């Protein structure tokens, strides 16, 4: 059984990953920026008597990452598996979003993962053993408005993961990228509820797309099971999709030229809603009462 560090465990994919791995017998260090948000995980793990320890770790801070990993090593001896899951989202047009949205998203989703990787790799290299799993998204391979800060951070995470895999394979350290589609998490629910005023239609349209997708629940445990399989199977496969819509989304983008993809995002509302309905069976059109 492995000693696993999972970041971003207050809810969603991180929380479920901690539980799924612990149920499988792994020793899990579930980290959170704010441990006060770990009550759900604490209660569920305690009820099942699972080997889960909650540790404070802010991936945005060099000192927090170093301190948390040192404490885990002091207790466990070493870390076999790092799961970089911590992430945030910001939605809006590139013109209208504040600089903070781009900086904060890149800091957590990209630099945060890099901090944890750089803190864990030296020991893995010395032991010539380990596994690093970076939770990306289909948005790491599909760029669309209004999710530019998020997609940029995930594109960056995918790129550094490819380079990292090349560096670490000769050292017997596995690297894997997990690419969920739309999963029922607090993050997805926030996107589904975002209806801010904008000169651009994309926030409103994607809000309805997420809302329609979430009508058919895709629990985060689907992603957690993919992560568990990567940990236990010994696979060297780099990319792993997760969720029923992940592969269709990627195939849909692959079927278009870059110019066609731009045209899709630039469609007027009526044409855009019709395309999403035709391609994915998602009714994103405004409800009758909204048409005033």
C-alpha positions in Angstrom: 0.0 0.0 0.0 1.1 3.5 -0.8 1.6 6.7 1.2 -0.4 9.3 -0.8 -0.5 13.1 -0.5 -3.6 14.7 -2.1 -4.0 18.4 -2.4 -7.3 20.3 -2.4 -9.4 17.9 -0.3 -12.1 20.2 1.2 -14.7 19.1 -1.4 -15.3 17.5 -4.8 -12.6 15.4 -6.5 -10.0 15.8 -3.8 -12.3 14.8 -1.0 -13.5 11.7 -2.9 -10.0 10.8 -3.9 -8.9 10.8 -0.3 -11.8 8.5 0.7 -11.5 6.1 -2.3 -7.7 5.7 -1.8 -8.1 5.2 2.0 -10.9 2.6 1.5 -8.4 0.7 -0.8 -6.0 0.6 2.1 -3.6 3.4 1.2 -2.4 5.8 3.8 -3.7 9.2 2.8 -2.5 12.7 3.8 -5.4 14.9 2.7 -4.3 18.6 2.5 -6.4 21.7 2.6 -5.6 25.4 2.6 -8.0 25.8 5.5 -8.4 22.8 7.7 -11.7 24.2 9.1 -13.2 23.3 5.7 -12.3 19.6 6.3 -15.2 18.7 8.5 -17.0 16.6 5.9 -13.9 14.6 5.1 -13.1 14.3 8.8 -16.5 13.0 9.7 -16.7 10.5 6.8 -13.2 9.2 7.3 -13.8 8.9 11.0 -17.1 7.1 10.6 -15.4 4.5 8.3 -12.2 4.4 10.4 -10.1 5.2 7.3 -6.4 6.0 7.4 -6.8 9.7 6.5 -4.8 12.5 8.1 -5.8 16.1 7.4 -2.9 18.5 7.0 -2.9 22.2 6.4 -1.2 23.0 3.1 -1.5 26.2 1.0 -0.2 25.4 -2.5 0.3 29.1 -3.1 2.9 29.3 -0.4 6.5 28.0 -0.7 6.8 27.9 3.1 3.4 26.1 3.6 4.3 23.4 1.0 7.8 22.8 2.4 6.5 22.7 6.0 3.6 20.3 5.3 5.7 17.9 3.2 8.4 17.9 5.9 5.8 17.1 8.5 4.3 14.2 6.5 7.8 12.7 5.8 8.6 13.0 9.5 5.6 10.9 10.3 5.3 8.6 7.3 9.0 8.3 6.2 8.3 9.1 2.6 5.6 9.9 0.0 4.9 7.4 -2.7 2.3 9.2 -4.6 1.5 12.9 -5.1 -1.9 13.9 -6.4 -2.0 17.5 -7.5 -5.7 18.3 -7.3 -6.0 21.8 -5.7 -7.5 24.2 -8.2 -9.7 27.3 -8.6 -11.7 28.7 -11.4 -12.5 32.2 -12.7 -14.9 32.9 -15.6 -15.4 36.0 -17.7 -14.1 37.7 -20.8 -10.4 38.5 -21.2 -11.3 42.2 -21.4 -13.4 42.4 -18.3 -11.8 40.1 -15.8 -9.4 41.7 -13.3 -5.7 40.8 -13.5 -6.2 39.0 -10.1 -8.3 36.4 -11.9 -5.5 35.4 -14.2 -2.7 35.6 -11.6 -4.7 33.7 -8.9 -5.7 30.9 -11.2 -2.2 30.4 -12.5 -0.7 30.6 -9.0 -2.9 27.8 -7.7 -3.5 25.5 -10.6 0.0 25.7 -12.2 2.6 27.1 -9.8 0.8 25.3 -6.9 1.3 22.0 -8.6 4.9 22.8 -9.5 5.6 23.7 -5.8 4.4 20.3 -4.7 6.2 18.5 -7.5 9.5 20.2 -6.8 9.2 19.4 -3.1 8.5 15.7 -3.7 10.7 14.8 -6.6 14.1 14.9 -4.9 13.2 12.1 -2.5 11.4 10.1 -5.3 14.6 10.5 -7.4 16.8 9.2 -4.7 14.5 6.2 -4.1 13.9 5.7 -7.8 10.3 5.2 -7.1 7.1 7.3 -7.1 4.0 8.5 -8.9 2.8 12.0 -9.7 -0.8 12.5 -10.8 -1.8 15.9 -12.0 -5.5 16.6 -12.1 -6.1 18.7 -15.2 -9.3 18.9 -17.2 -10.6 18.6 -20.7 -10.1 22.4 -20.5 -6.4 21.5 -20.6 -6.8 20.6 -24.2 -9.8 22.7 -25.2 -9.7 26.5 -24.9 -12.9 28.4 -24.9 -14.4 31.6 -23.5 -15.4 32.4 -20.8 -12.9 30.1 -19.0 -9.6 31.6 -20.3 -7.8 31.9 -16.9 -8.7 28.3 -16.0 -7.9 26.8 -19.4 -4.6 28.7 -19.6 -3.5 27.3 -16.2 -4.5 23.8 -17.3 -2.8 24.0 -20.7 0.3 25.0 -18.7 -0.1 22.1 -16.3 -0.5 19.6 -19.2 2.7 21.0 -20.9 4.8 20.8 -17.8 3.5 17.3 -17.1 4.6 16.1 -20.5 8.1 17.5 -19.9 8.2 16.1 -16.4 7.2 12.6 -17.6 10.2 12.6 -20.0 12.6 13.6 -17.1 11.3 11.1 -14.6 10.6 8.0 -16.6 14.4 7.0 -16.6 14.2 7.3 -12.8 11.2 4.9 -12.5 8.8 7.7 -11.5 5.5 7.7 -13.2 3.6 10.8 -14.3 -0.1 10.9 -15.2 -2.5 13.5 -16.2 -6.2 13.1 -15.4 -8.7 15.0 -17.6 -12.2 15.2 -16.1 -15.2 16.5 -18.1 -18.0 18.3 -16.4 -18.2 16.7 -12.9 -20.7 17.5 -10.2 -18.5 19.5 -7.9 -18.8 22.9 -6.1 -16.6 24.4 -8.9 -18.9 23.2 -11.7 -21.9 24.3 -9.7 -20.5 27.8 -9.3 -19.9 28.0 -13.1 -23.5 26.9 -13.6 -24.8 29.7 -11.4 -22.6 32.5 -12.8 -24.8 35.1 -14.6 -22.7 38.3 -14.3 -23.3 41.3 -16.5 -21.0 41.3 -19.5 -20.6 42.8 -22.9 -20.0 39.2 -24.1 -22.5 36.3 -24.2 -20.1 33.5 -23.2 -20.5 33.5 -19.4 -24.2 33.3 -19.7 -24.1 30.6 -22.3 -21.6 28.4 -20.5 -23.5 28.8 -17.3 -26.5 27.2 -19.0 -24.3 24.5 -20.6 -22.9 23.5 -17.2 -26.4 23.7 -15.7 -27.8 21.3 -18.4 -24.9 18.9 -18.0 -25.2 18.8 -14.2 -28.9 17.7 -14.6 -27.3 14.3 -15.1 -25.0 13.9 -12.1 -21.4 12.9 -12.6 -20.1 12.3 -9.1 -16.5 13.1 -8.3 -16.0 9.5 -7.3 -15.8 8.7 -11.0 -12.5 10.7 -11.1 -11.3 9.3 -7.8 -11.6 5.7 -9.2 -9.5 6.7 -12.2 -6.9 8.0 -9.9 -7.0 4.9 -7.8 -6.5 2.8 -10.9 -3.4 4.8 -11.9 -1.9 4.4 -8.4 -2.5 0.7 -8.2 -2.1 -0.5 -11.8 1.5 0.7 -12.4 0.4 2.2 -15.7 2.8 4.4 -17.6 0.0 5.9 -19.7 0.2 9.7 -19.6 -3.3 10.9 -20.2 -6.5 9.5 -18.6 -10.0 11.0 -19.3 -12.6 10.8 -16.6 -16.4 11.2 -16.8 -18.9 10.3 -19.5 -18.5 13.5 -21.5 -14.7 13.8 -21.4 -13.9 11.7 -24.5 -16.8 13.2 -26.5 -15.7 16.7 -25.7 -12.2 16.0 -26.9 -13.4 14.2 -30.0 -15.7 17.1 -30.8 -12.8 19.6 -30.7 -10.6 17.3 -32.7 -13.2 17.1 -35.4 -12.9 20.9 -36.1 -10.2 23.0 -37.6 -9.0 25.9 -35.5 -11.0 28.2 -37.7 -14.1 26.2 -37.2 -13.6 26.2 -33.5 -13.3 30.0 -33.4 -16.5 30.2 -35.5 -18.3 28.0 -33.1 -17.4 30.2 -30.2 -18.3 33.3 -32.2 -21.8 32.1 -33.1 -24.8 34.2 -32.1 -26.8 32.9 -29.2 -29.5 31.1 -31.2 -27.1 29.3 -33.5 -24.8 28.4 -30.5 -27.7 26.9 -28.5 -28.8 24.9 -31.5 -25.3 23.5 -32.1 -24.9 22.4 -28.4 -28.3 20.7 -28.6 -27.4 19.0 -31.8 -23.9 17.9 -30.8 -24.4 17.0 -27.1 -28.2 16.8 -26.5 -27.8 19.7 -24.0 -30.7 22.2 -24.0 -29.0 25.4 -23.1 -31.7 27.7 -24.4 -33.2 30.3 -22.0 -36.3 29.2 -20.3 -39.6 30.6 -21.6 -40.0 32.9 -18.6 -36.6 34.4 -19.2 -37.6 35.5 -22.7 -39.0 38.9 -22.0 
